[in-house]
Structures are given as structure tokens and as C-alpha cells.
């Protein structure tokens, strides 16, 4: 059950949802009005909100996000002018990932504290990954063979044939290999502790961590984390 209100009480509630789903993660800008099988991280971009979930209460602002479990009763009172970035995290996928990290199935359902300090080191790193993901999925359209062919002024078939003759590959495979080499170059040059594999991978357009790791290992014979450690 949710009770979302604007302050003052006579204000008109207006939601402008923009959302995208990707690999178990949904990004919702401003407000989400649909049920979620997971957790909702509300990140205020301005203003404040008084949030109660279960038995906890937090005042959320640009320095404090909240992690909502939709299975719990929650009540949110938002001040006017409180745009939100809302990140949805699939519960099943998170618990499976936790199980793999622990080497065993979790004995209890996954729970998070309601408040999230956005200035903590760990959270700032996570926010960086979220920001890159938002940029990737909202700021540019995926590059296609047709885009490349149009840019160089040739037909798609001619472009594909040229790559097969001269590079023994396809245009998209060639582009993927270039991006992988750029990732490797950044990981190799990085100072320890200054970047994460996820940061660099997302920056070069690899949004699926598992698939990226497989591609990287096939290309270079080692994991990206091994490269980063030097």
C-alpha cells in the first residue's frame, strides 16, 4: 500500500514517469506508479520527502536516498519540486547474486536499511555506475550497421563485404573488439583503487557484466579484474 502526497495538501499530484528496463534493473525518472518485485531506490535530485517504510522513518534529500521494499507498508510525503531518480532492483536477481558471492543460498530474505547516505564512498561509486547507465540508455541510440554504412556513404552489403575481405570479421564485431581494447587500455593504465571494472566497462558500452566478462576473457585470456590489478 502506498500513500504519495504533495505538500501542501491542496497541491496537485503530477507524475511524469520515464522508465527503461535492462537486465533486471529499471530506471524511473520522477515517479513510478507500478508495483515492483524488488527494491526501489529513491534518489531525490532536489527538495525533500518524509518517508516511512515498515517501522522506519527517514527524511530524504539530495544527500539521503531511501531504499523502499514495496512488500512493506510505506508512506511518502514529498515537498513540491522534488524530482526523483528511482532505480528498481529485481529481488530474485539480487538474492541470486548474493548467493553466488556467499557460496550458499541466503537463509533469510534480503533486507536493506531505509536510509542511504549518498556521500559514502561505496554509494558514490554505485551512483557513478547508475549515472553512466542512465547516460547510455537515455542519451544515445545504439549504433547499427546501417548507421556506419550511411556515415561512410556505402551500401550495407558493400560495407559487410569489405570487412569480410580485409578484416575477416563483421562491422559490429570489429567495433566490439575496438571497445574491448579501449577497456583493456584503461584498466591497464588505471591507478589502483581509482576505478572499477564496472565503471570502465559501462563507459565503453558494455552493460551486461556477465557477457562482458566472457567476451573479455575470450579476447585477452584473463579476466578484466586481473588486468586492473596489474
N, C-alpha and C positions, 0 to 999 in steps of 0.2 A: 504494500500500500504506500502511495506517495501523496504528499500534500505540498505542492510547489506554489509559493505565493510571492508577489512583488510587494515591496514597501513603497509608498504607503498602501494600505489595504484596498484603497479605491483605485489603484493603478490597474492598467490593463495588462494581462499576461500575454506576451507575444513571443513565440518561439520561431526561430529561423534555422531549422536543422539542415546541416550539410554533413553527410557521412560517407565513409568508404570502408569496406571490409577487406582485409588482407591477411590470410593465414592465421585466422583465429583472433585477430585484432581488429577492432573497429574504431575509427576516429570520428567523433561527432563534434561539430563546432556549434557552440551556443547551448543547445538543449537537446536531449534525447527524450522521446516520449514512449519508447517501446521497451518491453521487458527484456532483461538480459540474463543469459545463462552464464553468469560470471561476476566480474567486479567492474565497477565504473569509477575511474579516477577523474574527479572533477578538478580542473586546474583553472582558477579564476585568472583572467587576463587583466581585470580591473575590478574595483568595487569590493564588496564583501558578501558573505552569505552565512547565516546561522544554520548549522546542520546538526541534526540528531539522527543517530542510527543505532538501533538496539538500545543499549544503556549508556552510550557515549554521546558527548556533545562537543562540537568544535566550531569556532568562528573561522571561516575560510576567507583568505585574501590572497593577493599575488605572491605572498611568501609561504602560504599554507594551503596545500591541496587536501582533498578528502578522498578516501577510498570507500566507496559505498558497496555493500553487499545487498543486492536487490532482494535477497531472500529475507532480510531483516526489515522490520517496520522503519521507515525513515521519513523525516520531515525536514524540508529545506525552505528557509525564508530568505529570498535574495533581495538585496538592495537594488534599486533602479540603476541601470547602467552597469551590469555585471556580466560581461561576455565570458563564456566558458569554453575551454577546450576539454572535451570529455573523451577519455580513452577507455574503450571497453576491452577487457581481457577475459578470454574464454576460460572458465573454471577447469574444465576437463583437461585442456591442454596444459594449463599451468601445473595442475597436480601431477600429470604425467611427466612433465619436465622435472618437477621436484623429485619424483620417484627415481628417475634416472640419475639425478645428481646424488641422491642418498644411497642408491643401490638397493632400494627396497620401497614397497608401497607405503605411503603415509598412513599412519594409524588413525589419524583424525582429519576431519575436513580442514582445508586451508583457510586461515583467518588472517586478516590484516588489522593493524590499528587504524582508527578512523582518520586521524590527522597525519599528514605527510609534510615534513619540513623540506621545502623546495630549495633551501640553501645548503643542505647537507651535501657532502662530496658525492656519495653514491647516487643520490637522487638527481643531482645536476648532470651526472654522466648519463643517466637514463633519459633525462629531459633532452639532452643533446641528440640521442638516438631518435626520440619522438619527433623532434624538430626536423631532423633530416628526412624522416619518413613522411611527415606532413608535406615537406617541400617536394619530395619525389612524387607523391600521389596526387598532389593538387597543383603543382607548379609547371609540369611539363607532360606532354603526351609521349607515349612510348615510341621510340624510333623504329621504323619499319623499313623493309627492303624498298618499298615504293618511295619512302622519303629520301633514301640515299640515291636511288635512281633519278628522281626528279632533281635533286641538288646538283648532280654531275651531268645532267642533260642526256641520259641514255635510257633505253628501254630496260624494264626489269629483267627480261630474258638475256639481254646483252650483258648486263651487269653480272648476273649469275654465271653466265658462260665465261666471262673474263676472269672472275675469281677462281673458277674451277681450273682454267688453263694455267694461270700464273701463280696461284697460291694454293691450289689443291684443297680448297675449302669453300664455304658459302660466305656471303657478305656478313650475315649475322654471327656466324661462328668466328669470323675474323674479328669483328667488333668485340665479341665476348672475350676473346683472347687478349685483345689490347687492354680492355678493362681489367682483366686479371693481372696483366703485367704492371699496370698502374697501381693496383692494390699492393702487389709484391714490392714495388719500389718504395711506396710509402711505409709499409711495415718494416722494411729493411732499414730505412733511414730514420725511423722514429726513435726518439729517446725513450728509455724505459719509463713506464708509468704515465706517459703523456697522451697516449691514445689507446683505444681498444680495437680489437679486430672488427667488432660490430660497427664502430664509428667509420672506419675506413671502408669496409665493405658496402655499407649503405651509401656512402658518399659517391661510390662508383656504380651504384645502381643494383647491387645485389641485396635484395630484401628478404630472401629466404635463407636463413642461416645454415640449415642443413644442406640444402642444394649447393650453396656457395662453397661450403667446406669440402664437399665431394669433388666439385669442379677444380678447386684449388689444389687438392691433393693429387688428382689425376694429372694436372698440368705441371706441378713442380715437385712431386714426390715427397711432400711434407705438409703438415697442417699449417694453416695461417698463424696459429698461436706459436708454433715452433719458429717460424720466420720472425715474428715480433720479438720473441725472447732473444733472437740473435744467436 
